[in-house]
């Protein structure tokens, strides 16, 4: 979707894009460097963590189907299968056939997976408190407002 802008607006937006393009890799690198948990020690990948988060979030007795997992990760079924295969192999989740239809595979988070996800969440929260605690409440509220707005735009 192309947005029509006045010349000054286009220049300002171009300058903003240039600055953000330069600062984002620094942010990503520094946030990653500060995380010393399983995610950044290479025990699980970002995609595996996203899958664990999804399974932890839905936390039903039935678990999630492979198609639900693939959809939540925005990946193909074969890619989701590979992610889940490694999580099952390492004991972070379990896989079983659906009782009513054996063709449907259901995946549930294990206690090890839940503990790992909780540990990563806790560490991230502590890191965010440490970093954003150096900003005023107003700045934090503004940051969150803008990020929430960007998140809504990305959902479209």
C-alpha angles and dihedrals in degrees: 000000000000118000119210111226136178114250094257092046090049091050092047091048091047090052090048091050091049093051094044091048089056098044100043096071089051091051092048093047094047095046089049092048091054093054112087098171134106093284094060098032087067096249091121132011127237090254091051090050091050089051091048090048090052092049090046091049096051092040096171124154089243096052122208132302120241090247091054090051093047090049093049091049093043091232136120121269092253090052091048090049090054092049093048092044090060093045091051091046091053094045099248094121141004132228129212141160119264111257094227098041120022091199090069115082117208124201125201130185114245125220088259090054092046092049091048093049091047091048092052092046091049093049092047091049091051091048092049091049090050094049101036093040085077090064128074120258088248092055092047091049091049092048091050092046092053094043090049090050092049089049090055091050090050091053091063 
